[in-house]
């Protein structure tokens, strides 16, 4: 009996993992042969960019580490990653035609460019069947107790509507991957630097276990989450969540496991609370799409700000004259990381003290942050600029009071303004 062979192509994007990868699992049960692809061409480069330059070495390095370890995991299962460095849609189309691909798997994502790419690929390959499951959010759209058009314009009503909904368990990695189509090349020499923050699925799971079960730090999360520079003051899981090395569902499952074994308190709930903020921004982007990048935001209210290059340069370099802001910006430039409280302070400074266009700050964060996530980054900046999800009109921080409260002894400022010189 001559059965027609089916060939699948899986396009890894913001899901650099094998565990809880529903689209990959479904594709693997559908096809006989498989090609795994990752594209390094950055969405930042293709955006109607306000800023010149590439993403930071820190962000790029984390991505390379994550991709390298994913490649290693695939090789242990008889597969490997085929890496594309430019023009992902055109190159994937060419690959699909050359190898008679019958099915393409690509995890759904709310990003504007991510959706445009999928649409372009579908148009170029009308004969191919596409598989695209959710892998980024806690809830599927069908679970939401409202239509997307009725998404609350602020977070709190959304949280109250969804926080008690059931969250499906993460799926296990596919035990057996279909046979490879492309011959496996020798293992590439991935050029990365060794940082405290290591990319990849294994590092993500390790951090989650350390934060919850080894350190017990989650027990005090609500009290420590606003600290500026301590590793266990917050979970730091945003690094791996943003790159898809771990899923939000996996994090939620482990929080519930911790509560079962060691007890629930306000802090364990608060880590879930932060996952719900991430969830809100995901659906906010899904609904509003390109309005997330416009000056007047989703509220369509123009801020009384403008753009002046010298002021913006000083903000980027950490030479504004506001010590707490300058320390945070230098931390960002040197590490690719800034605490949530620091992000609020530097954004408030750019918008209110410097009266600059908020979009330039969001674009700079996009270049610099290891944990850059399009929905959370641009949604948070709109929130602070008063053009997004904040019900208040003016969310301005008193930098002097914030400094006295969060860096009373000057330890953080000394570290980044004096000791770092």
N, C-alpha and C positions, 0 to 999 in steps of 0.2 A: 504494500500500500504506500503510495507516494504522497506524503503529507507535505504541504507547503511550509517552509521554514519561516518563522517570524523573527524579526530583528528589532530590538529595542535600543533606544538611545536615551540615557538619563543625563539631564543637564543640571549639575549641582550649581546652586547659586548661594542663597542665604541659608543653606541646610547642609553644612559640612559635617555630616554625621551619618552613621548607619542605624543607630538606635532611634526609634520613634520617627522613622522616615516613611510615612504611609504611601507616598507617591512611588518611591523606589520599590517598596514591597509589592505594591499592586502591579507595577510594571514587570517585576521579576516573575510573578505568577502568570503573566500573560504571554511572555515571549520565550523563544528558544535560545536566542543569542543576545548579547548585550555589549553596548559601548558606553563608557562613562566619560563625561566631559566636564571640564571646568574652564571658564573664560576669565582671564585676568584684566580684560579691558574694563576700566572703572566707569561707573555711572557718573562719578564726579567730573570726569573728563568730558562727558557728553552733555552735561547739563548746560543750560544757557547760563554759563558760569559767571558769577560776579567777580571771581578771583582767578588770577593766573596761578600756575604752579600745580604740582602733583600732591597726592595725599602724603602724609608724613611718613618718615621711615618707620616709626613705631607702628602705625596702622598697617603699613605694607608688610612689615616683618611678621606681625601676628597673622595676617592673611596667609602668607607663605608657609608659616609653621603649620597652620590648620590644614592647608591643602596638602602639604607634605605628609602629614600623619594620616590624612584620609587616604592618600595614595598607598601608604604602607598598609593600612587596614584592608584596602581592596586587593592588594597584591597577596595578602595572606589568604584571600578567598579566590584566587585565580583570576582576578581582574586587575586593572590599573586605570589611572586617570589619563585621559588624552587632554593635554593642556593647550588652550587657544589663547593667544596673547593680544589679538586685535580683532575688531569687527566680528563679534560673536555670532550674530544672526547669519551673516553671509557664510561664515566658515562652518557653522553647524548645518546649514542648508546643504552645502557642498558635501559634507561628510555623510549626511543622510541619503543623498542621491547616489553617491559612490557605492554605498554599502546596502542599498535597497532597504533602508529602514522602514519598518511598517508601523512602529509605535514610538512616540516620544513622551517621556515623562519629565515634567517640570513642576516643582512645588509652587502653588499659587502664592502670590505676594501682592501686597497693596500698592507697592511703589509705582509711580507713573511710568518710569522708563522700563521697569520690569514687565508691566502689562503691555506696553507698546512693543517690546521685544517678542513677547508671546504671540501677539496679534500678527506681527510681521512674519514670524515663523510659520504660523498656521496658513497665512496667505501664500507663502512661498511653497508650502508643502501640503496642498489640499488633499492629496491622496493618503496622507499619514494620519493615523488615529492618535489623539493626544490624551494623556492621563495627567490630571492636575488636581491633587488633593491639598487640603489645608495642612500646613506644618508649622505655621508661624504663631498662631494665636491659641488661646485657651479654649475658645468656643468657636463652633462653626456658625455660619450666618443663620442657619435654620434654627439654631438654639436660642437666638436672641428673642426676648419677649416683646419685640417691637420691630417695625420695618426699619431698614437702614435709613430711610429718609426721615424717620422720626428720632434719630439719635439725639440725645440730649446735647445742648450746646455747652454744657459744663460737666465735670467729672462726677460730682456727688450723686446726682440723680441716676446716672448710668451705673455707678457702683451699687446703689441700693437695688437696682433692677436685676443685676446679674450675680452678685456675690454669693448667693445661695444656690445657683444653678449647678447641676452635676457637671463634672469635668471628666471626660473619658480618659481611661488609663493610657499611658504611652504604649506604643507597640514595640515588640522586640525586633531586633535586626533580623533580616532575612537569613535563614540558616545556610542556604545554598544559592549562590548567584548563578545566573545562566552563563553558559560558556562565552568566552571572550570572542570578539570578532577580529580586533586588531592584535597583531603580535605584540607581546609585552617587551618593551625596550628595557635596557639596563636601568637600574635605579638611578634617577637623576640626582645630581648633587645640589640639593636645595640650599641656597645661600641665605642663612639667617643669622641673626645675632641672638645671644642668650640674654634674655631679660627675666625679671622676676615673674612677669606674666607670660606664660607659655600658651601658645595656641593649641587647638586640637581637642577632639572629643574626650580623650583620656584625661587631659588636664582639667577639662570642665567638670567631669564626674568627680575627680579627685578634690577639686576646690569645693564642690557642693558637700562632699562627705566631711571634709575638714571643717568647713564653716558650721555645719550642723552638728555632727556627731563627735568629732575629735576636740573641737575648741569649745563647744556649747555656746558660741558667740551669738547665735540667733536668740538666745534667751534674753539678751539685753539689747537687741537690735533697735528698738524704738528709742532708747536712751542714747545710743551711740551713733546713729545713722548720719547725723549732721557734722560729725567730726571731720576735719579737713585733710588728715594725712596719716591715718592709722589703718593698717591692712585689714584687721578684723572688726573695724568699726561698722563696716557694711559687708555685704556678701561678695561684692566685686563680680557677681555672676553676669553683669551686663556685658563684660568682654565677650563671653562665650555665647550668650543669648543673641547678641547683635550679629555674630558671624554664623549662627546656626550650629555651633558645635554641641549645643544642648538645647532641648526644647523647653518651653514654658511648662508644658504638661509634666515633664520629668521633674522639674524643680518643685512644682506643686505636689506631686506624689511624695517626694521626699520630705517636704514640710509636714504633710499629714502623717507620714511615718514617724517623724520626730515627735510630733504631738502625741501620737499613740504610745510611744515608748517612754517619753520623758515629760509629757504634759504640755498642754497648750497654755499660752498666756497672751498678753496684748502684743508682745514683740513678735511671736510666731505668726499671729494674725497680720501684723504690719508688713511682714515680708510678702504675704499674699496680697495685701493692700497695694504694694508697689507693683506687683505683677498685674493688678487690675488697672493701674495707671498706664502701664505699657499697653495693655489690652485696649483701653479707651483710645489712646493715640493711634493704634492700628486701625480701628474702625473709623476714627476721625479722618484719617488719610483715605481709607476706602471710599468714604462718602464724598469728601471735598476735593480729592485729587490735586490738580495743579493750583488750586486756590491756596494750598499750603505754602506756596512759594511766592505769593504776590505781596506787595508792600502793604495793602490794606487788609490782607488776611481773610479769614472766613467771615469775619464780622463786617467786612467791607467798610472799614473806618480808617482813614489815613492818619497815621501818627504825625505829630509835629516835629519830625526829625528830618535830617538830610544826610549827605555823605561828604566827609572831608578827609582826604587821604592822610594828611599828617596826624590828625587825631586817631584815626583808625590804626595807623602804623604803631603809634605809641601804645595803644591798647593791645595790639598783637604781641608786641615786644615786652610788655610788662613794664612800661615806663610812663604810666599815666600820672604818677604822683600820689595815687591812692594805694598805700602799702599793701593792704589785704588783697586788692585786685591784682596788683603787680606780682605778688607772691604766687597767687593762683595761676596767672597766665604763664609765669616762668615754669611752674610745675607742669603745666600742660605741654609747653614747648619741649621740655626736657624728658618727659615720660610718656606723653600721649594719654595722660589721665588727669582728671580733675573731679573732686567730690561733687555730689549733687548740690550741697550748700555753696560751694565755690562757684559752680556754674550759675547759680541764681545771682550771686553777688556781682560777678563780672558782667553778666547780661544786663543787670539793673544799671550798672555803671555806664555801659556803652549806650544804653537807651536814654537814661535820664541825666546822668552827669555830663556825658559827652554829646548827647542829643544826636546820635548817629543812627542811620538806617539799620534796623535790627537784622535785616537779611544778610548783611555783611558779616555780622557776628555768627549767625547760623552757618554761613558758608565756610567761615574759618574753622568752626568746630567740626564741620564735615571733613575738612582736610586733616585735622590734627587728632581727633579722638579715635583711639583704638576701638571703643565701643560705640562708634557711630551707627545709629539706626535712623533711617530717614523719617519714620513716623514720629518717634520720640523726640528727636533733635528739633525738627522744624515745628512740631506741635508745641514743645516746651518754649521755644523762642517766641512763637506767636502768643502764647499764654502770658509771657512776661512783658511783651510789647503792647498788650491790651487789645490785640486784634484777633485773638483766638478763643481758646476754651475757658478763659478766666472770667467769671461773672463780675469781678471788680474791674473798674476802669483803669486804675493806676496802681500797679504793684511795684512800688518803689521801696528799696531797702535803704535804711539809714546805715551807711557803711561804717561810721564810727561806732555806733551801738553794736552792730554785727561783729566788728573787730573785737570789742571789749568782751563780748559774750563767747565767741568761738575761738579767739586766740588771746586770752587775757594776759598770758605771760610772754607773748611775742615769740613763742617757740617756732611756730609755723613761718612767720615772717623772717625770722633769723635764718632758718634753714634755707629758704629760697631766695632771699634778697642779699644775704651776707655770706653765709657758709658756702653757697653754691657758686660764688664768684670765682 
